[in-house]
């Protein structure tokens, strides 16, 4: 099992204000890490540091690909839907193909093999029939599937998803996480979510991010452990499937 990326004592934030402090994390091939924590705790900032969109104030981010920086064929990224401009007049197929831009010599010129791959991914997500529509015509759940196709079309070593539950439709939710479980056979996955009850059913390990990062090398986590990590999440268990609610985040 090879390493993909390692964060060493990273402190990062915005406009001089520290959001993440002394964070260390190693991501290996085929990891499936669930990132939990309160709003404002730094979960999205952690992803942005790994993506190279936020430069650490201190510490280092090391990629084990022979390069000093991340590239599009190493990481696939599914952002929150609020960060996507669905008004842009582009077709579903072209959105998916845009995930190959880092490998393209001439933007917009895709081979027949690449176009076939895009169609196969759309079929796998159950949305082949909308491949010619523009993204502004899609529902939130359809958009999520389209952007997941875009994130994985380059066969990245690491797939990162930021709050995918915020716009997944209920009918597709089980299938969606089932797809992630299958994808995890070929790539590492980091998923940020408030829905601990859902992600703990699928992830292998958990990291609680609340300014600092506390890594838990299992997919189950107790209320006492969360309290020790200063992570204000309450776990309520119904049978074999845990459900959660968020407590007030004290600053």
C-alpha positions as CSV (number, residue, x, y, z in Angstrom):
1,X,0.0,0.0,0.0
2,X,1.6,3.3,-1.1
3,X,1.3,6.7,0.3
4,X,-0.6,9.4,-1.7
5,X,-0.2,12.5,0.3
6,X,1.0,13.4,3.8
7,X,0.3,16.6,5.8
8,X,3.0,17.4,8.5
9,X,2.1,19.8,11.2
10,X,0.1,22.0,8.9
11,X,-1.4,25.3,10.1
12,X,-3.6,27.1,7.6
13,X,-6.4,29.6,7.3
14,X,-7.5,32.9,5.7
15,X,-6.3,36.5,6.0
16,X,-4.0,35.6,8.8
17,X,-6.6,33.8,10.9
18,X,-5.7,30.2,11.6
19,X,-8.5,27.7,10.9
20,X,-6.4,24.5,11.1
21,X,-3.6,24.2,13.7
22,X,-0.8,21.6,13.6
23,X,-2.7,19.1,11.5
24,X,-1.0,15.9,10.5
25,X,-2.5,13.2,8.2
26,X,-1.3,10.4,5.9
27,X,-3.5,9.2,3.1
28,X,-2.7,5.8,1.6
29,X,-3.9,3.9,-1.4
30,X,-7.4,2.5,-0.8
31,X,-8.0,4.5,2.4
32,X,-11.7,5.5,2.9
33,X,-11.6,8.4,5.4
34,X,-14.7,10.1,6.8
35,X,-14.1,13.7,7.9
36,X,-16.5,14.9,10.6
37,X,-16.7,18.0,12.8
38,X,-18.7,21.2,13.4
39,X,-19.3,24.0,11.0
40,X,-16.3,26.3,10.9
41,X,-14.1,23.5,12.3
42,X,-11.9,23.4,9.1
43,X,-13.1,20.4,7.2
44,X,-13.4,22.2,3.8
45,X,-10.1,24.1,4.5
46,X,-8.4,20.7,5.0
47,X,-9.6,19.6,1.5
48,X,-8.5,23.0,0.0
49,X,-5.0,22.5,1.5
50,X,-4.7,19.1,0.0
51,X,-5.9,20.5,-3.4
52,X,-3.3,23.3,-3.2
53,X,-5.9,26.0,-3.1
54,X,-4.9,27.2,0.4
55,X,-1.2,27.5,1.2
56,X,-0.2,26.5,4.7
57,X,1.2,29.1,7.1
58,X,3.3,26.4,8.6
59,X,4.0,22.8,8.0
60,X,4.2,20.8,4.7
61,X,2.1,18.9,2.2
62,X,4.0,16.1,0.5
63,X,2.7,14.2,-2.6
64,X,4.2,10.9,-3.3
65,X,4.0,11.2,-7.1
66,X,7.5,12.6,-7.8
67,X,6.1,16.2,-7.9
68,X,6.0,18.9,-5.3
69,X,2.4,19.8,-6.1
70,X,-0.9,18.1,-6.8
71,X,-2.1,17.4,-10.4
72,X,-5.5,16.6,-11.8
73,X,-4.7,13.0,-12.5
74,X,-3.9,12.3,-8.9
75,X,-6.9,13.8,-7.1
76,X,-10.6,13.9,-8.2
77,X,-12.7,16.5,-6.4
78,X,-16.5,16.7,-5.9
79,X,-17.2,20.1,-4.3
80,X,-20.4,21.3,-2.5
81,X,-23.1,22.1,-5.0
82,X,-23.2,25.7,-3.8
83,X,-19.8,26.1,-5.3
84,X,-20.9,25.0,-8.8
85,X,-22.4,27.5,-11.3
86,X,-25.1,25.4,-13.0
87,X,-26.0,28.3,-15.3
88,X,-23.0,27.8,-17.5
89,X,-24.3,26.5,-20.9
90,X,-22.4,23.2,-21.2
91,X,-23.7,19.8,-21.8
92,X,-23.6,16.9,-19.4
93,X,-21.1,14.9,-21.5
94,X,-18.8,17.9,-21.9
95,X,-18.8,18.5,-18.1
96,X,-17.7,14.9,-17.6
97,X,-15.0,15.2,-20.2
98,X,-13.7,18.3,-18.6
99,X,-12.3,16.1,-15.9
100,X,-9.7,15.1,-18.5
101,X,-8.4,18.6,-19.1
102,X,-5.2,18.0,-17.2
103,X,-4.3,15.3,-19.7
104,X,-5.4,17.1,-22.9
105,X,-2.9,18.7,-25.2
106,X,-5.7,20.7,-26.9
107,X,-8.7,21.6,-24.8
108,X,-12.0,20.4,-26.2
109,X,-10.6,17.8,-28.5
110,X,-11.4,14.4,-27.0
111,X,-10.9,11.0,-28.6
112,X,-13.6,8.5,-29.3
113,X,-12.3,6.3,-26.5
114,X,-12.5,9.2,-24.0
115,X,-16.1,10.0,-25.1
116,X,-17.0,6.4,-24.8
117,X,-15.6,6.3,-21.2
118,X,-17.7,9.4,-20.3
119,X,-20.8,7.7,-21.6
120,X,-20.0,4.5,-19.7
121,X,-19.7,6.5,-16.5
122,X,-23.0,8.2,-17.1
123,X,-24.6,4.9,-17.7
124,X,-23.1,3.5,-14.5
125,X,-24.7,6.5,-12.6
126,X,-28.0,5.9,-14.3
127,X,-28.1,9.2,-16.2
128,X,-27.0,8.2,-19.7
129,X,-30.4,9.5,-21.0
130,X,-29.6,13.1,-20.0
131,X,-26.1,13.2,-21.6
132,X,-27.0,15.9,-24.1
133,X,-28.8,18.2,-21.7
134,X,-27.2,21.4,-20.3
135,X,-26.4,21.3,-16.6
136,X,-28.8,24.1,-15.9
137,X,-31.7,21.7,-16.6
138,X,-30.7,19.1,-14.0
139,X,-31.9,18.4,-10.5
140,X,-29.4,18.5,-7.6
141,X,-29.2,14.7,-7.5
142,X,-28.5,14.6,-11.2
143,X,-25.8,17.3,-10.9
144,X,-24.1,15.3,-8.2
145,X,-23.9,12.2,-10.4
146,X,-22.6,14.3,-13.3
147,X,-19.8,15.9,-11.2
148,X,-18.9,12.5,-9.6
149,X,-18.4,11.2,-13.2
150,X,-16.1,14.2,-13.9
151,X,-14.2,13.7,-10.7
152,X,-13.4,10.0,-11.5
153,X,-13.0,10.0,-15.3
154,X,-9.2,10.5,-15.0
155,X,-8.9,7.5,-12.7
156,X,-7.4,9.5,-9.8
157,X,-5.6,7.9,-6.9
158,X,-7.6,10.0,-4.4
159,X,-11.2,11.1,-4.6
160,X,-12.4,13.9,-2.3
161,X,-16.0,14.8,-1.7
162,X,-17.2,17.8,0.3
163,X,-20.7,17.3,1.9
164,X,-22.1,15.1,-0.8
165,X,-25.3,14.5,1.2
166,X,-26.3,18.2,0.9
167,X,-27.7,17.6,-2.6
168,X,-28.0,13.9,-3.1
169,X,-31.6,12.8,-3.6
170,X,-32.9,10.2,-1.1
171,X,-33.6,7.6,-3.8
172,X,-30.0,7.7,-5.0
173,X,-28.3,7.9,-1.6
174,X,-27.8,4.2,-1.0
175,X,-26.7,3.6,-4.6
176,X,-24.3,6.6,-4.3
177,X,-22.5,5.2,-1.3
178,X,-22.5,1.8,-2.8
179,X,-20.7,3.3,-5.8
180,X,-18.2,4.9,-3.5
181,X,-17.5,1.6,-1.9
182,X,-16.8,0.0,-5.3
183,X,-14.6,3.0,-6.3
184,X,-12.6,2.5,-3.1
185,X,-11.3,-0.7,-4.6
186,X,-9.3,1.4,-7.1
187,X,-8.8,4.7,-5.3
188,X,-8.6,6.3,-1.9
189,X,-11.6,8.3,-0.8
190,X,-12.0,11.2,1.6
191,X,-15.6,12.3,2.3
192,X,-16.6,15.3,4.4
193,X,-20.0,14.9,6.0
194,X,-22.2,15.9,8.9
195,X,-24.1,12.6,8.4
196,X,-21.9,10.4,10.7
197,X,-24.6,7.8,10.8
198,X,-24.4,7.2,7.0
199,X,-20.6,7.5,6.4
200,X,-19.6,5.3,9.3
201,X,-21.5,2.5,7.5
202,X,-19.1,2.8,4.6
203,X,-15.8,4.4,5.7
204,X,-12.8,2.6,7.1
205,X,-11.5,5.3,9.4
206,X,-12.6,8.7,10.8
207,X,-10.9,12.0,11.4
208,X,-12.6,14.7,13.6
209,X,-11.6,18.2,12.5
210,X,-12.3,21.0,14.9
211,X,-9.3,23.3,14.5
212,X,-7.1,20.4,15.2
213,X,-7.4,16.9,13.6
214,X,-7.9,13.8,15.6
215,X,-7.5,10.6,13.6
216,X,-9.5,7.5,14.6
217,X,-8.2,4.3,12.8
218,X,-11.7,2.6,12.9
219,X,-15.1,3.3,11.4
220,X,-16.8,3.4,14.8
221,X,-16.4,6.2,17.3
222,X,-17.9,6.7,20.7
223,X,-19.4,9.8,22.4
224,X,-16.5,9.7,25.0
225,X,-14.0,9.7,22.2
226,X,-15.7,12.7,20.5
227,X,-15.7,14.6,23.8
228,X,-12.0,13.9,24.2
229,X,-11.4,15.3,20.7
230,X,-13.4,18.4,21.6
231,X,-15.7,17.6,18.7
232,X,-19.3,18.7,19.6
233,X,-21.2,15.8,17.9
234,X,-23.7,13.6,19.7
235,X,-24.2,10.1,18.6
236,X,-27.6,8.4,18.9
237,X,-27.7,4.7,18.0
238,X,-30.8,2.9,16.6
239,X,-30.1,-0.8,16.3
240,X,-27.0,-1.4,14.1
241,X,-27.1,1.9,12.3
242,X,-25.9,5.1,14.2
243,X,-27.7,8.4,13.7
244,X,-26.4,11.8,14.8
245,X,-27.3,15.3,15.7
246,X,-25.0,18.3,16.1
247,X,-24.7,20.0,19.5
248,X,-24.1,23.8,19.8
249,X,-20.5,24.5,18.9
250,X,-19.0,26.5,21.7
251,X,-16.3,29.0,20.6
